[in-house]
């Protein structure tokens, strides 16, 4: 079997998270990714810790940089730019996420390269786009979570906006980047033409907020944070039990009937709760009723009884518990890599995409700085 992107070469002038995550996924699929870093210091995330692994390497960097060759180039020097140009000349794709205008300053912008390399797919990732106003804004995940509205719909209530517990904006932008590149590769296979792709964190986040941003676009509704509740479905949130909290996700009226049968209540025939729309309107009253019953048994008991009749319910796991759950389901969530270049052994969360013909592979661990110079 061969990898889906075997033969594709990517020049990765990307750092921190969005670009490295995208290029790692493409590397998993067989692309040859050359990560170009600053000499001596490298990617900022090489020093982002704790935690560090047993060899003192930042797990943040390692989490998004497997399956890459590692080289260094000082783009402010003629020698560094010549080295970069040599890498680009052999590449199908270029990915960069410097501040807007930086690559142009070094003579490596799309307009400066497209005539010499008409086949090149050039992908730029920014925080807020390339307009004059957008380029002036710093593209940090926390700021985009705040400025995109994501924090306004996350947290216990409207008075306590909360960031997501991971740099989700960067991850979402990275996924859009990988999708854009693979689409452009398909177009190039048919036309022979490269093109420029622009990804920005703000637009990626607005798209990823789906029903929440869609509520504003389609109905002029401005959503607010509701804790673990759902603006359009009930009961669909976290509830207390006799010992600990559980998540219950009743997605339709038939599930609600089964839910009430398990709880031993007549709520499904009450006009206040008979339909999802009425349950959303009467959420507070419904939750008082449900909490009074759910606190009579343990989380494990309720999960077992509800799952048995097809009502979605589950525990609130730690990441350790989530990994163990995935292992119990034969999903093989953690992969081990021993890098033949330096013998470094690392563990990583597996690529979640399963191909029947072109499986993902992990031939390389995260590179030491400049190890492939």
Buried (B, 14 or more C-beta within 10 A) or exposed (E): EEBBBEEBBBBBBBBBBBBBBBBBBBBBBBBBBBBBBBBEEBBBBBEBBEEBBEEEBBBBBBBBBBBBBBBBBBBEEEEBBEBBBEBBEEBBBBBBBBEBEBBEEBEBBBEEBBEEBEEBBBBBBBBBBEEEEBBEBEBBBEBBBBBBBBBBBBBEEEEEBBBBEEBBBBBBBBBBBBBBBBEBBEEBEEEEEBBBBBBBBBBBBBEBBEEBBBBBEEEEEEBBBBEEBBBEBBBBBEBEBEEEBBBBBBEEBEBBBBBBBBBEBEBBEBEEBBBBEBBBBBBEBBBEBBEEBBEEBBBBEBBEBBEEEEBBBBBEEEEEEEBEBBEEEEEEBEBEBEBEEEEBEBEBEBBEEEEEEBBBBBEBBBBBBBBBE
